[in-house]
Amino acid sequence: MNYSFTYTLTEERSIAQLLKEDWVIGKKRVHELRMEQAVRNDEGEPLSFDETLPKGQVLHFHFTQEQPSYTPDSSEWPTVGYEDEHFIIAWKEPHWKTHPNEPDELGTFIQYVQALLLTPYAEHVNRLDEETAGWIIVAKHPLAKAQLDRMLETRAIDRAYEATVEGKMLRRRGVIRAAIGRDRHHATRRVVSSSGQRASTRYKVIRQTNDTTTVHLELITGRTHQIRVHLHSIGHPIVGDTLYDAEPTGEPYALTAYRVSFQHPITNEAIECIR
């Protein structure tokens, strides 16, 4: 199955300059695109990667992938916050895994998204724990995946979370700085540990009841279970998060990735999904 997208040069540029300098695509991927003759003109003729092309030149990027990245599953339809020819941002509900762990597994977020798409390529950029609801970015082609992965790594994608925790937090805002490591006595649990990886989480109190506090949080670093571990470490586990000693509620724990925002890696427009 073929998939393509078009891009119009906004200034004189060679394809190599566009890919390496503007889009910050790695040398290996640029070489692969060159060898595949993946960039063509309106007539379908391959374009030279090194020739300077005029402003207004239309570039057609072509990708071939025989099979979908994941087995499509249309039993659920995720809410879409944004979509274009490069990526889609969709809402993962609690109890949906981000992706399958076994070859014949169904019922995961990425498989639901795969069923929505007309493209065979679908790769998630960020991921969320199974019980965490929130926005996930899914790339529709390898160039978008490479760009968005780099942006995630360099903290150019802003992700904000909302959590409701047990008890009344006394400080209205602050930064939790505590290294996180594996719990030697539990396969999946993480703990604050001086020998762990450094981790920082910024928080701000939004509202309170007699028994709970709702906070907005931003990850300064990105460690496994970071928000859950940090809130537990200051005596305020997330409501329902029994792995971190909260009282059971019978519901998913109260954590959502409610906002994602960033500058589009190709068009430079501001992208934001909020819920």
C-alpha positions, 0 to 999 in steps of 0.5 A: 500500500502506498501513502504520500503527502505533499509539501510546498517549499517556502523558500529556495531549498534543496531537499537535503537541506529541508530534511537535514536542517529544517526537519532535522531528519537523521542521515540514515533516514535521509539516505534511505529516502534518497535511495528509494527516490521517495521525493518526486515532482508533479509529474512523478519524476524523482527529484535530486536531493542536492539541487537547489529548488525554487520557492513554490516547488511542490514535493511529493513524498512517497512511502510504501508499506505492505502491511499495517503497523498493527492489526486494526480493531474497530470495536472502539472509536477513540475521540480525535482531537487533531488530524492531518496527513502527518499525524493524529492526536486521539484520546486514550480511555482508561483500561486501554493499553497503549499498544499490544504486547503479544502478536495476537492481542487486540483491544489496544489504543493503537489498534483502534487508531489503526482502524480509523486511518486510511494509512498502513503506518501508525506508530505512537509517539508518547505512551500512557499507562493502562489506567491513565486516560489522555492524549496520544500522538500517532505518526502517519509516516516515518518522517513524522515519527522521527521528528516527533520522537526528537521533539519528545526527547528534547521536551519540545512537546508540552504535556500537562496532567491532572490528578486528584490526590488523597488529602489536602495539600498545604502548598499551593504550588511547587516542584517535587525533586526526587530520584526514581528507581525500581522497587526491588520487592515489586516487579512493576512498582517504582520508588524514590531512591537516591540511586535512581534516575533524577526526576522533577515534577511541577504541580499547582493546586486547582481545587480542594474538597475536605478529603482530596486535592486536584492538581495540574502537573508538568513533567520536567523529566519523564520517568516510569510512573513519575507522577504517581511515585512523586505524589505518593512520596509527599503523602498524597497518592492519586485517588484509586492508585492502589499500587501506590497505597491509595484506598481502593475505589473500584474505579481507574485512578484519577490521572489524565493527560488532559493537554498536549501542545507543540509546534507542528514539525512540518507546517510550524503551526501551533497545535493544542489538544485540551480536554 
